[in-house]
Amino acid sequence: MTGPQRPDRPVEGERPGGYAREHGDRPAFERRGDDRFGDRERGARQRSDRPAADRRAGDRFGGDRERGDRRGGDRFGGDRRGGRPARPAVDLPRQIAYEAIAAVHRDDAYANLVLPAMLREAGLTGRDAAFATELTYGTLRHTGTLDAIVTDAAGRDVQRIDPPVRDALRLGAYQILHTRVPAHAAVSSTVDLVRSVGPGATGFANAVLREITSRDSDAWVAKLAPAQETDPIGHLALAYSHPQWIVRSFAEALGGDMGETTRLLIEDNERPPVHLCARPGLADPVALADEVGGAPGAFSPYAVYLPGGAPGDLPAVTDGRAHVQDEGSQLVADALVAAPLDGPDGRWLDLCAGPGGKSGLLGALAATRGARLTAVEVAEHRARLVAQATRGLPVTVVHTDGRTVGSDPKLLEEHFDRVLVDAPCTGLGALRRRPESRWRRQPSDLPPLTRLQRELLTAGLRAARPGGLVAYVTCSPHVVETHVTVTEAARRCGFDVDFVDARPLLPAGMPGLGDGPTVQLWPHRHGTDAMFLAVLRRV
């Protein structure tokens, strides 16, 4: 059986949304309704549905603004009929935010890929870029709650509103309810945007947005959310804009503590910090923090917190001394290396390596300890990314399926001393970084993923020599992807394995690590993605 091993990790060069389309789980809000707004009530809608992202770069954000030449359908411009001066175009940050949101919903794009490209193309930097970024990510995070509010304010299900107008209303509602933009400015700018993407719907949009301004966010939640006493999951789902099944899975992983679940949901809706990994032997984290104007991390000995900006442009990243990596990912990779091991310790394996963040850290650690890492990746373009991420390190990249241990001559059974199985998962632990994922993932994703996880972990255990160590890692706290998967794989693998207590493998004094032997990290406890770690020793 072959297939992608990293559906939860979009990277440059990967066609956005391929995994979602392959499994037929395109979210309902991306489908056009049968009664598209305006088609029946206002007649033919003389507009172009061609997205701005599909037009030539010279007309991407409204044509040649200096000459007033808007041959791209006057999408973001005004009407020059009769020689009248054009209406002012929608301001550029809002245009870009709208286009990024539309691309996510229309094309299954990933915001972390399309938005930076749009900002670069438009030449937007500083406060304008920050505003566009806030609007994009904030709107995507709060989509579920915004849709409920728009539905109530419009008097019709949000799915019956034409998609371009729907995305504009979401953007406007987010500004009204979650930013310091004055309500009149949010309404006016959004109506201008609707005039360009759905001209027949301007009156409707104006009425909906003005209705939304009649309450603040808390008042809307009080009106629309189920009572917390009778339906705590439904209340939290609407109040903090997560699908109910995800809220339920978080609550289960947190032992049913609804107060802590609430804190997690709040943290999920915050903008996450950017973390760098100072590669051991190549960069000192304190010196790197001074170099980039950041601060050393709280837990990982390699972590540096960035204040903002574009980390990919930093010299330390471009020259390979550091890479962008969440502190939680650093901690679980380092835990594998920190675990005590009897016997030889020179052959390491990363069984699901793409796109290469953990391989980069493991490769740097291997270089300091005289070891060598074999990094396995099933997708060719991801294997190339792993090779780029580990250039100059003692790493051999193998383009194959990790489940071929024992049948591939490069992946021998009982051969490796330390094995990392960083398994593909739903990615529910990184929703603050990929806000659109919460609306794309479905419970139906779990069966094929957990089967793949068990197969990969079993292969990793076969690859470990007797006495060798295997770290099973997921970026998800869902108990089916964590405790169920690891216990089932250990039970079914056909040989004896012992669980190693993972807590002592993490920094001393780190709070909230539970009762062991496995560890679950949390955004609200540790400031990291919700990484799960289990360490097993092959007997």
VEXDREN-2710 file (C-alpha; in Angstrom, 1 decimal):
% VEXDREN-2710
k/r/px/py/pz
1/MET/0.0/0.0/0.0
2/THR/1.4/3.4/-0.9
3/GLY/0.1/6.9/-0.5
4/PRO/1.0/10.3/0.9
5/GLN/2.5/10.2/4.4
6/ARG/2.1/14.0/5.1
7/PRO/-1.5/15.1/4.4
8/ASP/-1.4/17.4/7.4
9/ARG/1.6/19.4/6.3
10/PRO/1.2/21.6/3.3
11/VAL/4.5/22.7/1.8
12/GLU/5.7/24.8/-1.0
13/GLY/5.2/23.0/-4.3
14/GLU/2.4/20.8/-3.1
15/ARG/-0.9/21.2/-4.8
16/PRO/-3.2/22.6/-2.2
17/GLY/-6.1/20.5/-1.1
18/GLY/-5.0/17.3/-2.9
19/TYR/-5.6/15.1/0.2
20/ALA/-9.0/16.6/0.8
21/ARG/-10.2/16.2/-2.8
22/GLU/-8.8/12.6/-2.9
23/HIS/-11.0/11.7/0.0
24/GLY/-14.0/13.6/-1.1
25/ASP/-14.3/15.7/2.0
26/ARG/-14.6/19.1/0.4
27/PRO/-16.4/21.2/3.1
28/ALA/-20.0/22.1/2.6
29/PHE/-19.3/25.8/2.7
30/GLU/-17.2/25.5/-0.5
31/ARG/-20.2/24.2/-2.5
32/ARG/-22.5/26.7/-4.3
33/GLY/-26.1/26.6/-3.2
34/ASP/-29.0/26.0/-5.5
35/ASP/-30.4/29.4/-4.8
36/ARG/-27.4/31.6/-5.4
37/PHE/-28.1/35.1/-4.0
38/GLY/-29.5/37.5/-6.4
39/ASP/-30.2/35.1/-9.3
40/ARG/-33.9/35.0/-8.6
41/GLU/-34.5/38.2/-6.7
42/ARG/-32.5/40.6/-8.8
43/GLY/-32.3/39.0/-12.2
44/ALA/-29.2/38.3/-14.1
45/ARG/-26.1/39.4/-12.1
46/GLN/-23.8/41.1/-14.6
47/ARG/-20.5/40.2/-13.0
48/SER/-17.5/38.1/-13.7
49/ASP/-16.9/35.1/-11.4
50/ARG/-13.4/34.8/-12.6
51/PRO/-11.2/35.1/-9.4
52/ALA/-8.6/37.8/-9.3
53/ALA/-6.0/35.2/-8.4
54/ASP/-6.5/33.7/-11.9
55/ARG/-5.8/37.0/-13.8
56/ARG/-2.5/38.1/-15.1
57/ALA/-0.2/39.6/-12.5
58/GLY/-0.4/43.0/-14.0
59/ASP/-4.1/43.1/-13.3
60/ARG/-4.2/41.0/-10.2
61/PHE/-5.2/43.7/-7.8
62/GLY/-7.3/45.8/-10.0
63/GLY/-5.3/46.6/-13.1
64/ASP/-3.0/49.6/-13.8
65/ARG/-4.0/51.9/-11.0
66/GLU/-1.9/54.8/-12.3
67/ARG/-3.6/54.9/-15.7
68/GLY/-7.0/53.9/-14.3
69/ASP/-7.0/51.0/-16.8
70/ARG/-9.3/48.4/-15.3
71/ARG/-9.6/46.0/-18.2
72/GLY/-9.8/43.1/-15.7
73/GLY/-13.5/43.5/-15.3
74/ASP/-13.3/46.6/-13.0
75/ARG/-13.3/44.1/-10.2
76/PHE/-11.8/46.4/-7.5
77/GLY/-12.4/49.7/-9.3
78/GLY/-15.2/52.1/-10.0
79/ASP/-17.5/52.9/-12.8
80/ARG/-16.2/55.4/-15.4
81/ARG/-19.4/55.3/-17.5
82/GLY/-20.5/58.8/-18.6
83/GLY/-17.1/60.2/-17.7
84/ARG/-17.8/60.1/-14.0
85/PRO/-14.7/59.7/-11.8
86/ALA/-14.2/56.1/-10.6
87/ARG/-15.1/55.2/-7.1
88/PRO/-12.0/54.6/-4.9
89/ALA/-10.8/51.0/-5.2
90/VAL/-11.1/48.8/-2.1
91/ASP/-7.9/49.3/-0.1
92/LEU/-5.1/46.9/-0.9
93/PRO/-4.9/45.1/2.5
94/ARG/-8.6/44.2/2.3
95/GLN/-8.3/43.2/-1.3
96/ILE/-5.5/40.8/-0.6
97/ALA/-7.3/39.4/2.5
98/TYR/-10.4/38.8/0.4
99/GLU/-8.5/37.1/-2.4
100/ALA/-6.7/34.8/0.1
101/ILE/-9.9/33.8/1.8
102/ALA/-11.6/33.2/-1.5
103/ALA/-8.7/31.1/-2.7
104/VAL/-8.9/29.0/0.5
105/HIS/-12.6/28.3/0.0
106/ARG/-12.7/28.2/-3.8
107/ASP/-9.4/26.3/-4.5
108/ASP/-8.7/24.4/-1.3
109/ALA/-5.6/26.6/-1.0
110/TYR/-3.6/26.9/2.2
111/ALA/-3.5/30.4/3.6
112/ASN/0.1/30.1/4.7
113/LEU/1.1/29.5/1.1
114/VAL/-1.1/31.8/-0.9
115/LEU/-1.1/34.9/1.4
116/PRO/2.7/35.4/1.4
117/ALA/2.8/35.2/-2.4
118/MET/0.0/37.8/-2.7
119/LEU/1.7/40.1/-0.3
120/ARG/5.0/39.8/-2.2
121/GLU/3.3/40.4/-5.5
122/ALA/1.5/43.5/-4.2
123/GLY/4.6/44.8/-2.6
124/LEU/2.8/45.1/0.7
125/THR/4.9/45.4/3.9
126/GLY/4.8/46.7/7.4
127/ARG/1.5/47.6/9.0
128/ASP/-0.5/47.0/5.8
129/ALA/0.9/43.5/5.4
130/ALA/0.1/42.9/9.1
131/PHE/-3.5/44.1/8.7
132/ALA/-4.0/41.9/5.6
133/THR/-2.6/38.9/7.5
134/GLU/-4.8/39.6/10.6
135/LEU/-7.9/39.9/8.4
136/THR/-7.1/36.7/6.5
137/TYR/-6.3/34.4/9.4
138/GLY/-8.8/35.9/11.8
139/THR/-11.6/35.5/9.3
140/LEU/-10.6/31.9/8.6
141/ARG/-10.3/31.0/12.3
142/HIS/-13.8/32.4/13.1
143/THR/-15.6/31.2/10.0
144/GLY/-18.0/28.9/11.8
145/THR/-19.2/31.6/14.2
146/LEU/-19.2/34.3/11.5
147/ASP/-21.4/32.0/9.4
148/ALA/-23.9/31.6/12.2
149/ILE/-24.1/35.3/12.7
150/VAL/-24.4/36.1/8.9
151/THR/-27.1/33.5/8.7
152/ASP/-29.1/35.2/11.4
153/ALA/-28.5/38.7/10.2
154/ALA/-29.4/37.8/6.6
155/GLY/-32.5/35.7/7.4
156/ARG/-31.2/32.9/5.2
157/ASP/-28.7/30.1/5.4
158/VAL/-25.2/31.4/4.6
159/GLN/-24.8/28.5/2.1
160/ARG/-27.5/30.2/0.0
161/ILE/-25.4/33.3/-0.4
162/ASP/-23.2/33.5/-3.5
163/PRO/-19.7/32.4/-2.5
164/PRO/-17.9/35.7/-3.5
165/VAL/-20.5/37.7/-1.5
166/ARG/-20.3/35.2/1.3
167/ASP/-16.6/35.6/1.7
168/ALA/-16.9/39.4/1.6
169/LEU/-19.5/39.3/4.3
170/ARG/-17.3/37.0/6.5
171/LEU/-14.5/39.5/6.1
172/GLY/-16.7/42.4/7.0
173/ALA/-18.2/40.7/10.0
174/TYR/-14.8/39.8/11.3
175/GLN/-13.8/43.4/11.1
176/ILE/-16.9/44.5/12.9
177/LEU/-16.8/42.0/15.7
178/HIS/-13.1/41.3/16.3
179/THR/-11.0/44.3/15.3
180/ARG/-10.8/48.0/16.2
181/VAL/-11.9/49.0/12.8
182/PRO/-14.8/51.5/13.2
183/ALA/-18.1/49.8/12.3
184/HIS/-19.0/52.4/9.7
185/ALA/-15.6/51.8/8.0
186/ALA/-16.0/48.1/8.1
187/VAL/-19.5/48.3/6.5
188/SER/-18.5/50.8/3.9
189/SER/-15.3/49.0/2.8
190/THR/-17.2/45.7/2.6
191/VAL/-20.0/47.1/0.6
192/ASP/-17.4/48.5/-1.8
193/LEU/-15.9/45.0/-2.0
194/VAL/-19.3/43.4/-2.7
195/ARG/-19.9/46.0/-5.4
196/SER/-16.8/44.7/-7.2
197/VAL/-17.4/40.9/-6.7
198/GLY/-21.2/40.8/-6.7
199/PRO/-22.7/44.1/-7.9
200/GLY/-26.3/43.1/-7.5
201/ALA/-25.8/42.3/-3.8
202/THR/-24.7/45.7/-2.5
203/GLY/-28.0/46.6/-0.8
204/PHE/-28.3/43.1/0.7
205/ALA/-24.7/43.3/2.0
206/ASN/-25.3/46.7/3.5
207/ALA/-28.4/45.6/5.3
208/VAL/-26.7/42.4/6.7
209/LEU/-23.6/44.2/7.9
210/ARG/-25.6/46.9/9.6
211/GLU/-27.6/44.3/11.4
212/ILE/-24.4/42.7/12.5
213/THR/-23.3/46.0/14.0
214/SER/-26.3/46.0/16.3
215/ARG/-24.6/43.6/18.7
216/ASP/-21.0/42.9/19.8
217/SER/-19.4/39.5/19.6
218/ASP/-20.5/38.4/23.1
219/ALA/-24.1/39.4/22.5
220/TRP/-24.2/37.5/19.3
221/VAL/-22.9/34.4/21.0
222/ALA/-25.4/34.8/23.8
223/LYS/-28.2/34.9/21.2
224/LEU/-27.1/32.1/19.0
225/ALA/-25.1/29.6/21.1
226/PRO/-26.8/26.7/22.9
227/ALA/-26.9/27.0/26.7
228/GLN/-23.6/26.0/28.2
229/GLU/-25.5/24.1/31.0
230/THR/-27.4/21.8/28.7
231/ASP/-25.0/21.6/25.7
232/PRO/-21.5/22.5/26.7
233/ILE/-19.9/21.2/23.5
234/GLY/-22.3/23.1/21.2
235/HIS/-21.9/26.2/23.3
236/LEU/-18.1/26.1/23.1
237/ALA/-18.2/25.2/19.4
238/LEU/-20.1/28.3/18.5
239/ALA/-18.5/30.6/21.0
240/TYR/-15.0/29.7/20.0
241/SER/-15.5/28.7/16.4
242/HIS/-14.5/25.1/16.2
243/PRO/-16.5/22.2/14.8
244/GLN/-18.3/20.3/17.5
245/TRP/-16.5/17.0/16.8
246/ILE/-13.1/18.7/17.4
247/VAL/-14.3/20.3/20.6
248/ARG/-15.5/16.9/21.8
249/SER/-12.1/15.3/20.9
250/PHE/-10.2/18.0/22.8
251/ALA/-12.4/17.6/25.8
252/GLU/-11.9/13.9/25.8
253/ALA/-8.1/14.3/25.6
254/LEU/-8.3/16.7/28.5
255/GLY/-10.2/14.3/30.7
256/GLY/-13.5/16.1/30.3
257/ASP/-12.3/19.3/31.9
258/MET/-14.4/21.9/30.1
259/GLY/-12.6/24.8/31.7
260/GLU/-9.3/23.7/30.3
261/THR/-11.0/22.9/27.0
262/THR/-12.2/26.5/26.9
263/ARG/-8.6/27.7/27.5
264/LEU/-7.4/25.5/24.7
265/LEU/-10.0/26.8/22.3
266/ILE/-9.1/30.4/23.2
267/GLU/-5.4/29.7/22.6
268/ASP/-6.3/28.1/19.3
269/ASN/-7.8/31.4/18.1
270/GLU/-4.7/33.4/19.0
271/ARG/-2.0/34.3/16.5
272/PRO/0.8/31.8/17.1
273/PRO/4.4/32.9/17.6
274/VAL/7.1/32.0/15.1
275/HIS/9.7/29.7/16.5
276/LEU/13.2/29.1/15.2
277/CYS/15.3/26.0/15.8
278/ALA/19.0/26.9/16.3
279/ARG/20.7/23.8/14.9
280/PRO/23.1/22.3/17.4
281/GLY/26.7/22.6/16.4
282/LEU/25.8/25.3/13.9
283/ALA/24.1/28.1/16.0
284/ASP/23.9/29.1/19.6
285/PRO/20.3/30.0/20.5
286/VAL/21.3/32.9/22.7
287/ALA/23.5/34.4/20.0
288/LEU/20.8/33.7/17.4
289/ALA/18.2/35.4/19.5
290/ASP/20.4/38.5/19.7
291/GLU/21.0/38.3/15.9
292/VAL/17.3/38.2/15.0
293/GLY/16.0/40.4/17.8
294/GLY/14.2/37.5/19.4
295/ALA/14.3/35.6/22.7
296/PRO/15.5/32.1/23.7
297/GLY/12.7/29.6/24.0
298/ALA/11.1/28.6/27.3
299/PHE/11.7/24.9/27.0
300/SER/13.6/23.6/24.0
301/PRO/17.4/24.2/24.3
302/TYR/17.3/25.1/20.6
303/ALA/14.3/27.4/20.4
304/VAL/14.2/31.1/19.6
305/TYR/11.0/33.1/19.6
306/LEU/10.7/35.7/16.9
307/PRO/8.9/39.0/17.3
308/GLY/7.5/38.9/13.8
309/GLY/8.6/39.5/10.2
310/ALA/9.5/37.0/7.5
311/PRO/11.7/34.2/9.0
312/GLY/12.6/32.8/5.6
313/ASP/14.5/35.9/4.8
314/LEU/16.8/35.7/7.9
315/PRO/20.5/35.0/7.1
316/ALA/20.6/32.3/9.7
317/VAL/17.8/30.4/7.9
318/THR/19.1/31.0/4.4
319/ASP/22.6/29.7/5.3
320/GLY/21.3/26.6/7.2
321/ARG/22.2/27.6/10.8
322/ALA/18.5/27.6/11.8
323/HIS/15.1/26.6/10.5
324/VAL/11.5/27.5/11.3
325/GLN/10.0/24.9/13.7
326/ASP/7.5/24.9/16.5
327/GLU/9.1/24.4/19.9
328/GLY/6.9/21.3/20.5
329/SER/8.3/19.6/17.4
330/GLN/11.8/20.4/18.6
331/LEU/11.1/18.9/22.0
332/VAL/9.7/15.5/20.8
333/ALA/12.6/15.1/18.3
334/ASP/15.1/15.9/21.0
335/ALA/13.4/13.5/23.4
336/LEU/14.2/10.6/21.1
337/VAL/17.9/11.5/21.2
338/ALA/17.9/12.1/25.0
339/ALA/16.5/8.6/25.8
340/PRO/19.1/6.3/27.3
341/LEU/20.3/3.5/25.0
342/ASP/22.5/0.5/25.6
343/GLY/24.8/-0.6/22.8
344/PRO/25.6/1.1/19.5
345/ASP/24.1/4.4/18.7
346/GLY/25.2/5.4/15.2
347/ARG/22.2/4.5/13.0
348/TRP/19.1/6.7/13.2
349/LEU/16.0/6.6/11.1
350/ASP/13.3/9.2/10.4
351/LEU/10.5/7.1/8.8
352/CYS/8.2/10.0/7.7
353/ALA/10.6/12.8/7.1
354/GLY/8.9/15.4/4.8
355/PRO/9.2/18.3/4.7
356/GLY/12.3/18.0/6.8
357/GLY/12.1/20.0/10.0
358/LYS/12.7/17.2/12.4
359/SER/15.2/15.6/10.0
360/GLY/17.1/18.9/10.1
361/LEU/17.3/18.9/13.9
362/LEU/18.1/15.1/14.1
363/GLY/20.7/15.5/11.4
364/ALA/22.4/18.3/13.3
365/LEU/22.3/16.3/16.5
366/ALA/23.6/13.2/14.7
367/ALA/26.6/15.3/13.5
368/THR/27.5/16.2/17.0
369/ARG/27.4/12.5/18.1
370/GLY/29.0/10.7/15.3
371/ALA/25.7/9.2/14.1
372/ARG/24.0/9.1/10.6
373/LEU/20.4/9.6/9.9
374/THR/18.3/7.9/7.2
375/ALA/15.4/10.1/6.2
376/VAL/12.5/8.4/4.4
377/GLU/9.8/10.2/2.5
378/VAL/7.2/8.7/0.1
379/ALA/6.4/11.9/-1.9
380/GLU/9.1/12.8/-4.4
381/HIS/8.7/16.6/-4.0
382/ARG/8.8/16.3/-0.2
383/ALA/11.9/14.1/-0.5
384/ARG/13.6/16.9/-2.4
385/LEU/12.6/19.3/0.4
386/VAL/14.1/17.0/3.0
387/ALA/17.3/16.9/1.0
388/GLN/17.4/20.7/0.9
389/ALA/16.6/21.0/4.6
390/THR/19.5/18.6/5.5
391/ARG/22.1/19.7/3.1
392/GLY/25.6/19.5/4.7
393/LEU/24.4/17.2/7.5
394/PRO/25.0/13.4/7.8
395/VAL/21.7/12.5/6.3
396/THR/20.8/10.1/3.6
397/VAL/17.4/10.7/2.0
398/VAL/15.5/7.7/0.7
399/HIS/12.4/8.2/-1.5
400/THR/10.2/5.3/-0.6
401/ASP/7.2/4.3/1.5
402/GLY/8.2/3.9/5.1
403/ARG/6.1/0.8/5.4
404/THR/8.5/-1.1/3.1
405/VAL/10.9/-1.9/6.0
406/GLY/12.2/-5.4/5.5
407/SER/11.5/-5.5/1.8
408/ASP/13.5/-2.4/0.8
409/PRO/17.3/-3.1/0.9
410/LYS/17.8/0.4/2.3
411/LEU/15.4/-0.2/5.2
412/LEU/16.6/-3.3/6.9
413/GLU/14.7/-4.9/9.8
414/GLU/16.4/-4.8/13.3
415/HIS/19.0/-2.4/11.9
416/PHE/18.4/1.1/13.5
417/ASP/19.3/2.3/17.0
418/ARG/16.8/5.2/17.1
419/VAL/13.7/5.5/15.0
420/LEU/11.3/8.5/14.7
421/VAL/7.8/7.8/13.4
422/ASP/6.3/11.3/13.0
423/ALA/3.1/10.0/11.6
424/PRO/0.7/11.8/9.3
425/CYS/-2.4/12.8/11.2
426/THR/-5.4/15.2/11.2
427/GLY/-3.2/18.1/12.3
428/LEU/-5.6/19.1/15.0
429/GLY/-2.7/20.1/17.2
430/ALA/-1.7/22.9/14.8
431/LEU/-5.1/24.6/14.1
432/ARG/-3.8/27.9/15.3
433/ARG/-1.2/27.8/12.5
434/ARG/-3.6/26.4/9.8
435/PRO/-7.0/27.8/10.7
436/GLU/-8.7/26.5/7.6
437/SER/-7.9/22.9/8.6
438/ARG/-10.5/22.9/11.3
439/TRP/-13.3/23.3/8.7
440/ARG/-11.8/20.8/6.2
441/ARG/-11.1/17.9/8.5
442/GLN/-13.9/15.5/9.1
443/PRO/-14.4/12.5/11.5
444/SER/-14.3/10.3/8.4
445/ASP/-10.6/11.2/8.0
446/LEU/-9.7/9.2/11.1
447/PRO/-10.1/5.5/10.0
448/PRO/-7.7/5.7/7.0
449/LEU/-5.2/7.8/8.9
450/THR/-5.2/5.7/12.0
451/ARG/-4.7/2.6/9.9
452/LEU/-1.7/4.3/8.2
453/GLN/-0.4/5.3/11.6
454/ARG/-0.5/1.8/13.0
455/GLU/1.2/0.4/9.8
456/LEU/4.0/3.0/10.0
457/LEU/4.6/2.5/13.7
458/THR/4.7/-1.2/13.2
459/ALA/7.3/-0.7/10.4
460/GLY/9.3/1.6/12.7
461/LEU/9.3/-1.1/15.4
462/ARG/10.5/-3.7/12.9
463/ALA/13.3/-1.3/11.8
464/ALA/14.6/-0.9/15.4
465/ARG/17.2/-3.4/16.6
466/PRO/16.5/-5.3/19.9
467/GLY/17.1/-2.7/22.6
468/GLY/16.5/0.1/20.1
469/LEU/14.1/3.0/20.6
470/VAL/11.1/4.2/18.6
471/ALA/9.4/7.6/19.2
472/TYR/5.9/7.8/17.9
473/VAL/4.8/11.4/17.3
474/THR/1.6/13.1/16.1
475/CYS/0.6/16.7/15.8
476/SER/-2.9/15.8/17.2
477/PRO/-4.3/15.2/20.6
478/HIS/-7.2/13.1/19.4
479/VAL/-7.1/9.9/21.5
480/VAL/-7.7/7.7/18.5
481/GLU/-4.6/9.0/16.8
482/THR/-2.5/8.9/20.0
483/HIS/-3.2/6.4/22.8
484/VAL/-5.3/4.0/20.7
485/THR/-2.9/3.9/17.8
486/VAL/0.2/3.4/19.9
487/THR/-1.3/0.7/22.1
488/GLU/-2.9/-1.2/19.2
489/ALA/0.4/-1.1/17.2
490/ALA/2.4/-2.3/20.2
491/ARG/-0.1/-5.1/20.8
492/ARG/-0.3/-6.3/17.2
493/CYS/3.4/-5.9/16.1
494/GLY/4.3/-9.6/16.9
495/PHE/7.2/-9.0/19.3
496/ASP/7.6/-7.5/22.8
497/VAL/8.0/-3.8/23.3
498/ASP/8.2/-1.7/26.5
499/PHE/6.9/1.8/27.0
500/VAL/9.6/4.3/28.2
501/ASP/8.5/7.1/30.4
502/ALA/8.8/10.1/28.1
503/ARG/8.5/12.8/30.9
504/PRO/12.1/12.7/32.0
505/LEU/13.2/13.1/28.4
506/LEU/11.7/16.6/28.3
507/PRO/13.3/19.6/30.1
508/ALA/13.2/19.5/33.9
509/GLY/10.5/21.5/35.5
510/MET/8.3/21.5/32.4
511/PRO/4.7/21.7/33.7
512/GLY/1.6/19.8/32.8
513/LEU/3.1/16.6/31.5
514/GLY/0.5/14.3/33.0
515/ASP/1.0/10.8/34.6
516/GLY/3.1/9.3/31.8
517/PRO/4.5/7.2/30.2
518/THR/3.3/9.2/27.2
519/VAL/3.3/13.0/27.0
520/GLN/0.8/15.4/25.4
521/LEU/1.9/19.0/24.8
522/TRP/-0.7/21.8/24.6
523/PRO/-0.8/25.3/23.3
524/HIS/-2.5/26.6/26.4
525/ARG/-0.1/24.8/28.8
526/HIS/3.2/25.0/27.0
527/GLY/2.8/27.5/24.2
528/THR/3.6/24.8/21.6
529/ASP/1.5/22.9/19.1
530/ALA/-0.4/20.0/20.6
531/MET/2.3/17.3/20.0
532/PHE/1.9/13.8/21.3
533/LEU/4.9/11.7/22.2
534/ALA/5.3/8.0/23.0
535/VAL/8.7/6.3/23.3
536/LEU/8.9/2.5/23.0
537/ARG/11.9/0.2/23.4
538/ARG/12.1/-3.0/21.3
539/VAL/12.8/-5.9/23.6
END
